[in-house]
């Protein structure tokens, strides 16, 4: 097997994985579980220090089956009820008894959560857990999937990945395949179907989450509102309205704190949803074959991974911009388009919703993924009509890869001050 080919397969399998609950509090719970396991006993006191982006993304999101939001309950669950071996799906094993145990643990106020000062990493988690005279410290940085550094009583148990500074979502050293949009397209179109069929699991999981939303009251209920109102005069019962209702519905369920497993992308469940559901709905509604669906889903997910390589794990740029771009490429394939139409779709997306801020994971994310899904369809339609934004317009460049780098430079670098202002507003509300 071609070395680069096998590396791309490994990359997708590493970045597209099941997750239960918002991945930022999940990573905090995972680090806390590791600290408790390192101690060999329940921590008596826990100090959690986070980068600004981690704090922002974990403050307002529901924690599955707890009826509570944010980091205190997530940290408590990690301390008393979770296994680090379960990875991003560790909340899936939590039952009512575990939640009650975590609630009682919180009553003793053993958890202190604060901002890590002078931290240049976008994703940084440091958990310091005490039990008697013993102290365990777990530090994870750079990526949701990086190996954490673990210490016990000052002795290094595991070195971990990463160094000070941002590490991209897919950064795993010299072995990381360097992608381009052309490579993404060629891989998705030419890989033997049996090698990439695993990506179809993203459709099963994320569409199941969407369908669950129509039978309950989750988050702000946007998906259900649109689904129930599709027969009305405002939206109508159209492919467009169904794409929006299903995509936002899956996000409603997840952000509302339901215990539902979704397929994430680059450490984000919402990115996984927004990269999957618009493609899946379009394919189902238009009678796509199994192979067409698999290749479209791979096109979407790998495009997201490619963009995140230069953007990084977390930023001030909303993930629906990136995931919507991937979805638009997948839809282009289902519409019968090729590489040229795919490049147009990317440019159309970049010309439209670049700059949408990320102000943390929360129920209203459903509205943002609805915007991303809608824009993905519109951009694909324009691309198939050979209508493409040009280099004379804003940040667009004739070279599509340079266009993507323009987009990620804005989200990674130019919006840093925006990020700081967002966190300041979020943490200083009256």
C-alpha positions as CSV (number, residue, x, y, z in Angstrom):
1,X,0.0,0.0,0.0
2,X,1.3,3.5,-0.8
3,X,2.8,5.1,2.2
4,X,1.0,8.4,1.9
5,X,-2.3,6.6,1.1
6,X,-2.0,4.6,4.3
7,X,-1.2,7.7,6.3
8,X,-4.3,9.4,5.1
9,X,-6.4,6.4,6.1
10,X,-4.8,6.5,9.5
11,X,-5.4,10.3,9.8
12,X,-9.1,10.0,9.0
13,X,-9.5,7.1,11.5
14,X,-7.8,9.2,14.2
15,X,-9.7,12.4,13.6
16,X,-13.2,11.0,12.8
17,X,-14.2,9.2,16.0
18,X,-17.3,8.7,18.1
19,X,-17.9,11.2,21.0
20,X,-20.5,11.5,23.8
21,X,-21.0,15.1,24.9
22,X,-19.1,18.3,24.0
23,X,-15.5,17.4,23.5
24,X,-14.0,20.2,25.6
25,X,-15.5,19.2,28.9
26,X,-14.9,15.6,27.8
27,X,-11.1,16.3,27.6
28,X,-11.2,17.9,31.0
29,X,-13.0,14.9,32.5
30,X,-10.6,12.5,30.7
31,X,-7.5,14.3,32.2
32,X,-9.2,14.3,35.6
33,X,-9.9,10.5,35.3
34,X,-6.2,10.0,34.4
35,X,-5.1,12.0,37.4
36,X,-7.4,9.9,39.7
37,X,-6.1,6.7,38.1
38,X,-2.5,7.9,38.6
39,X,-3.2,8.6,42.3
40,X,-4.9,5.3,42.7
41,X,-7.6,6.9,44.9
42,X,-10.3,9.5,44.8
43,X,-8.8,13.1,44.7
44,X,-9.5,15.2,47.8
45,X,-8.8,18.5,45.9
46,X,-8.6,19.2,42.2
47,X,-7.1,22.3,40.5
48,X,-8.0,22.7,36.8
49,X,-6.2,25.3,34.7
50,X,-7.3,25.9,31.2
51,X,-6.5,27.9,28.1
52,X,-8.9,30.7,27.2
53,X,-10.4,28.7,24.3
54,X,-10.9,25.6,26.4
55,X,-12.6,27.6,29.1
56,X,-14.8,29.4,26.6
57,X,-15.9,26.2,24.9
58,X,-16.7,24.3,28.1
59,X,-18.6,26.9,30.1
60,X,-22.2,26.7,28.7
61,X,-22.7,23.3,27.3
62,X,-24.9,20.6,28.8
63,X,-23.2,17.5,30.2
64,X,-25.0,14.3,29.2
65,X,-27.7,13.0,31.5
66,X,-26.8,15.3,34.4
67,X,-29.2,18.3,33.8
68,X,-26.2,20.5,34.5
69,X,-23.8,22.5,32.4
70,X,-20.1,23.3,32.3
71,X,-16.9,22.2,33.9
72,X,-17.6,21.5,37.6
73,X,-19.8,18.5,37.0
74,X,-17.6,17.3,34.1
75,X,-14.6,17.4,36.3
76,X,-16.4,15.7,39.2
77,X,-17.5,12.9,36.9
78,X,-13.9,12.4,35.8
79,X,-12.8,12.2,39.4
80,X,-15.4,9.7,40.6
81,X,-17.0,7.8,37.7
82,X,-15.1,7.8,34.4
83,X,-12.4,5.7,32.8
84,X,-9.7,7.3,30.7
85,X,-9.6,4.3,28.5
86,X,-13.0,5.3,27.1
87,X,-11.5,8.3,25.4
88,X,-14.0,10.9,24.0
89,X,-16.8,8.5,24.6
90,X,-16.2,8.4,28.4
91,X,-19.5,10.1,29.3
92,X,-21.3,7.2,27.5
93,X,-20.7,4.9,30.5
94,X,-22.0,7.3,33.1
95,X,-25.3,6.2,34.8
96,X,-27.7,7.9,37.3
97,X,-25.7,6.5,40.2
98,X,-22.5,8.0,38.9
99,X,-24.2,11.4,38.4
100,X,-25.5,11.4,42.0
101,X,-22.0,10.5,43.2
102,X,-20.5,13.3,41.3
103,X,-23.1,15.8,42.7
104,X,-22.3,14.8,46.2
105,X,-18.6,15.1,45.5
106,X,-19.2,18.7,44.3
107,X,-20.9,19.6,47.6
108,X,-17.5,19.5,49.3
109,X,-16.2,22.2,46.9
110,X,-13.0,20.2,46.1
111,X,-12.7,21.7,42.6
112,X,-11.0,24.9,41.6
113,X,-11.2,26.0,38.0
114,X,-9.2,28.9,36.6
115,X,-7.5,30.4,33.5
116,X,-4.0,29.3,32.8
117,X,-1.9,32.5,32.8
118,X,0.5,33.3,29.9
119,X,-0.7,30.3,27.9
120,X,-0.1,30.4,24.2
121,X,-1.8,27.1,23.4
122,X,-5.3,27.3,22.1
123,X,-6.0,23.8,23.7
124,X,-4.4,23.4,27.1
125,X,-5.7,21.4,30.0
126,X,-3.8,21.0,33.3
127,X,-5.3,19.0,36.1
128,X,-3.6,18.8,39.5
129,X,-5.2,16.3,41.8
130,X,-4.3,15.8,45.5
131,X,-5.0,12.8,47.8
132,X,-3.3,12.9,51.2
133,X,0.4,13.5,50.5
134,X,0.2,12.4,46.9
135,X,-0.1,14.7,43.9
136,X,-0.8,13.8,40.3
137,X,-0.5,16.3,37.4
138,X,-1.9,15.7,33.9
139,X,-1.3,18.2,31.1
140,X,-2.8,17.9,27.6
141,X,-2.1,20.4,25.0
142,X,-2.4,21.1,21.3
143,X,-5.1,18.5,20.3
144,X,-8.0,16.5,21.6
145,X,-6.0,13.4,20.7
146,X,-2.5,14.3,21.9
147,X,-1.0,12.1,24.5
148,X,-1.0,13.9,27.9
149,X,2.0,14.4,30.1
150,X,1.5,12.6,33.5
151,X,3.4,13.2,36.7
152,X,3.1,11.6,40.1
153,X,4.7,13.3,43.1
154,X,7.1,15.2,40.7
155,X,8.1,12.0,38.8
156,X,7.3,11.8,35.1
157,X,5.1,8.8,34.4
158,X,4.5,9.7,30.7
159,X,6.1,12.4,28.6
160,X,3.1,13.2,26.4
161,X,2.9,15.1,23.1
162,X,3.2,18.8,22.2
163,X,5.3,21.8,23.2
164,X,4.4,25.3,24.1
165,X,2.5,26.9,21.3
166,X,-0.4,25.9,19.1
167,X,-0.4,22.4,17.6
168,X,-2.8,21.9,14.8
169,X,-5.7,19.5,15.3
170,X,-4.0,16.8,13.3
171,X,-0.4,17.5,14.3
172,X,1.5,14.3,14.9
173,X,5.0,15.1,13.7
174,X,6.8,14.2,10.6
175,X,4.5,11.3,9.8
176,X,1.5,13.6,9.3
177,X,0.5,13.6,5.6
178,X,0.5,17.1,4.1
179,X,-2.8,17.6,2.3
180,X,-4.0,19.8,-0.5
181,X,-7.5,20.1,-1.9
182,X,-6.3,18.2,-4.9
183,X,-5.0,15.4,-2.7
184,X,-8.3,15.3,-0.8
185,X,-10.3,15.1,-4.0
186,X,-8.1,12.4,-5.6
187,X,-8.2,10.3,-2.4
188,X,-11.9,10.5,-1.9
189,X,-12.6,9.7,-5.6
190,X,-10.0,6.9,-6.2
191,X,-9.6,5.0,-2.9
192,X,-10.9,1.5,-3.1
193,X,-14.4,1.7,-1.6
194,X,-13.7,-1.1,0.9
195,X,-10.8,1.0,2.4
196,X,-13.0,4.0,3.1
197,X,-16.4,2.4,3.8
198,X,-15.8,3.0,7.6
199,X,-16.8,6.7,7.0
200,X,-20.4,5.6,6.5
201,X,-20.7,5.1,10.3
202,X,-20.7,8.9,10.6
203,X,-24.0,9.0,8.6
204,X,-25.6,6.3,10.9
205,X,-24.6,8.0,14.1
206,X,-25.2,11.6,13.2
207,X,-28.5,11.0,11.4
208,X,-29.7,9.0,14.4
209,X,-29.0,12.1,16.6
210,X,-30.9,14.3,14.2
211,X,-34.0,12.0,14.2
212,X,-33.9,11.8,18.0
213,X,-34.2,15.6,18.2
214,X,-37.6,15.5,16.5
215,X,-39.2,13.5,19.3
216,X,-38.0,15.5,22.3
217,X,-37.3,19.0,23.7
218,X,-33.5,19.6,23.4
219,X,-31.6,22.9,23.5
220,X,-33.6,25.6,21.7
221,X,-35.5,23.1,19.7
222,X,-34.5,24.6,16.3
223,X,-34.3,21.3,14.5
224,X,-37.7,20.2,15.7
225,X,-39.3,23.6,15.0
226,X,-38.1,23.5,11.4
227,X,-39.0,19.9,11.0
228,X,-42.5,20.4,12.4
229,X,-43.0,23.6,10.4
230,X,-41.8,22.3,7.0
231,X,-45.3,22.1,5.7
232,X,-45.9,25.8,6.5
233,X,-45.5,28.8,4.3
234,X,-42.3,30.2,5.7
235,X,-39.8,27.4,4.9
236,X,-41.8,24.9,3.0
237,X,-41.1,21.2,2.7
238,X,-38.0,21.3,0.6
239,X,-34.6,19.6,0.4
240,X,-33.1,22.9,1.7
241,X,-35.3,23.0,4.8
242,X,-34.7,19.3,5.6
243,X,-31.0,19.8,5.4
244,X,-31.2,22.6,7.9
245,X,-33.7,20.9,10.2
246,X,-31.7,17.6,10.4
247,X,-28.3,19.4,10.9
248,X,-29.5,21.8,13.6
249,X,-31.5,19.0,15.3
250,X,-28.5,16.8,15.8
251,X,-26.7,19.8,17.3
252,X,-29.8,20.5,19.6
253,X,-29.6,17.0,21.0
254,X,-25.8,17.2,21.6
255,X,-25.6,20.7,23.1
256,X,-28.8,20.1,25.1
257,X,-27.0,17.4,27.2
258,X,-28.5,14.2,25.9
259,X,-26.4,11.1,26.1
260,X,-26.0,10.5,22.4
261,X,-23.0,9.3,20.5
262,X,-22.1,11.4,17.4
263,X,-19.2,11.1,15.0
264,X,-16.8,13.9,15.6
265,X,-14.3,15.5,13.3
266,X,-10.9,17.0,14.5
267,X,-12.1,16.9,18.1
268,X,-15.5,18.5,17.6
269,X,-18.8,16.8,17.6
270,X,-20.6,19.8,16.0
271,X,-18.0,19.8,13.2
272,X,-18.7,16.1,12.7
273,X,-22.4,16.7,12.5
274,X,-22.1,19.7,10.1
275,X,-19.7,17.7,7.9
276,X,-22.0,14.7,7.8
277,X,-25.7,15.6,8.0
278,X,-26.1,18.0,5.0
279,X,-24.3,15.4,2.8
280,X,-26.4,12.5,4.2
281,X,-29.7,14.3,3.7
282,X,-28.9,15.4,0.2
283,X,-27.7,11.9,-0.8
284,X,-30.8,10.2,0.7
285,X,-33.2,12.6,-0.9
286,X,-31.7,12.4,-4.3
287,X,-31.2,8.6,-4.4
288,X,-27.4,8.5,-4.2
289,X,-25.8,5.1,-4.4
290,X,-23.9,3.7,-1.4
291,X,-20.6,4.3,-3.1
292,X,-21.5,7.9,-4.0
293,X,-22.5,8.5,-0.4
294,X,-19.3,7.0,1.0
295,X,-17.1,9.1,-1.4
296,X,-19.1,12.3,-0.6
297,X,-18.7,11.7,3.1
298,X,-15.0,11.1,2.8
299,X,-14.7,14.2,0.6
300,X,-16.4,16.3,3.3
301,X,-14.6,14.9,6.4
302,X,-11.1,14.9,4.8
303,X,-11.7,18.5,3.6
304,X,-12.4,19.5,7.2
305,X,-9.3,17.7,8.4
306,X,-7.2,19.5,5.8
307,X,-8.5,22.9,6.7
308,X,-7.9,22.2,10.4
309,X,-4.3,21.3,9.8
310,X,-3.5,25.0,9.4
311,X,-6.3,26.4,11.5
312,X,-5.7,24.4,14.7
313,X,-7.9,22.6,17.2
314,X,-9.6,25.7,18.6
315,X,-9.9,29.3,17.4
316,X,-12.2,32.3,17.4
317,X,-13.5,31.1,14.0
318,X,-16.7,29.0,14.3
319,X,-16.3,25.4,13.3
320,X,-19.4,25.5,11.1
321,X,-17.4,27.6,8.6
322,X,-14.9,24.7,8.2
323,X,-17.4,21.9,8.4
324,X,-19.8,23.7,6.1
325,X,-17.0,23.9,3.6
326,X,-16.4,20.2,3.8
327,X,-20.1,19.5,3.4
328,X,-20.3,21.7,0.3
329,X,-17.6,19.7,-1.3
330,X,-19.4,16.5,-0.5
331,X,-22.7,17.9,-1.9
332,X,-20.9,18.9,-5.1
333,X,-19.8,15.3,-5.6
334,X,-23.4,14.1,-5.2
335,X,-24.5,16.8,-7.7
336,X,-22.1,15.3,-10.3
337,X,-19.4,17.9,-10.0
338,X,-15.7,17.3,-10.2
339,X,-12.6,19.0,-8.9
340,X,-13.2,22.4,-10.5
341,X,-16.7,22.6,-9.1
342,X,-15.3,21.6,-5.7
343,X,-12.8,24.5,-5.8
344,X,-15.6,26.9,-6.6
345,X,-17.6,25.6,-3.7
346,X,-14.7,26.2,-1.3
347,X,-14.2,29.8,-2.6
348,X,-17.9,30.5,-2.4
349,X,-17.9,29.4,1.3
350,X,-14.9,31.5,2.1
351,X,-16.5,34.5,0.6
352,X,-19.6,34.1,2.6
353,X,-19.4,33.1,6.3
354,X,-15.7,33.6,7.0
355,X,-15.4,35.6,10.3
356,X,-18.3,33.9,12.1
357,X,-17.2,33.9,15.8
358,X,-17.0,31.0,18.1
359,X,-18.3,32.1,21.5
360,X,-18.2,28.7,23.1
361,X,-20.1,25.5,22.9
362,X,-23.8,26.0,23.9
363,X,-27.4,25.3,22.7
364,X,-27.4,28.2,20.3
365,X,-24.6,26.5,18.2
366,X,-27.6,24.8,16.5
367,X,-28.3,28.1,14.8
368,X,-24.7,28.4,13.6
369,X,-24.6,24.9,12.1
370,X,-27.9,25.7,10.4
371,X,-26.3,28.7,8.8
372,X,-23.3,26.6,7.8
373,X,-25.5,23.8,6.3
374,X,-27.6,26.3,4.4
375,X,-24.5,28.1,3.0
376,X,-23.0,24.7,2.0
377,X,-25.9,24.0,-0.2
378,X,-26.0,27.5,-1.7
379,X,-22.3,27.4,-2.4
380,X,-22.6,24.0,-4.1
381,X,-25.5,25.2,-6.2
382,X,-23.5,28.2,-7.4
383,X,-20.4,26.0,-8.1
384,X,-22.5,23.6,-10.2
385,X,-23.8,26.6,-12.2
386,X,-20.1,27.6,-12.7
387,X,-20.6,30.7,-10.6
388,X,-17.5,31.2,-8.5
389,X,-16.1,34.1,-6.5
390,X,-12.9,35.5,-7.9
391,X,-9.5,36.8,-6.7
392,X,-10.8,40.4,-7.1
393,X,-13.2,39.8,-4.2
394,X,-12.0,40.1,-0.7
395,X,-9.9,37.2,0.7
396,X,-10.4,34.9,-2.3
397,X,-7.4,33.8,-4.3
398,X,-7.2,32.0,-7.7
399,X,-5.2,29.2,-5.9
400,X,-7.8,27.4,-3.8
401,X,-5.2,26.2,-1.3
402,X,-4.0,29.8,-0.8
403,X,-7.6,30.8,-0.4
404,X,-7.9,28.2,2.4
405,X,-4.7,29.5,4.0
406,X,-6.2,33.1,3.9
407,X,-9.2,31.8,5.7
408,X,-7.3,29.9,8.4
409,X,-4.8,32.8,8.9
410,X,-7.8,35.0,9.8
411,X,-9.2,32.4,12.2
412,X,-5.9,31.4,13.8
413,X,-4.0,34.7,14.0
414,X,-6.1,37.8,13.1
415,X,-9.0,36.9,15.4
416,X,-6.8,36.4,18.6
417,X,-7.9,39.8,20.0
418,X,-11.5,38.9,19.1
419,X,-11.1,35.7,21.1
420,X,-9.8,37.6,24.1
421,X,-12.7,40.0,24.0
422,X,-15.2,37.1,23.7
423,X,-13.8,35.4,26.8
424,X,-13.8,38.7,28.7
425,X,-17.4,39.3,27.9
426,X,-18.4,35.7,28.8
427,X,-16.6,35.8,32.2
428,X,-17.7,39.2,33.3
429,X,-21.4,39.2,32.9
430,X,-23.4,40.8,35.6
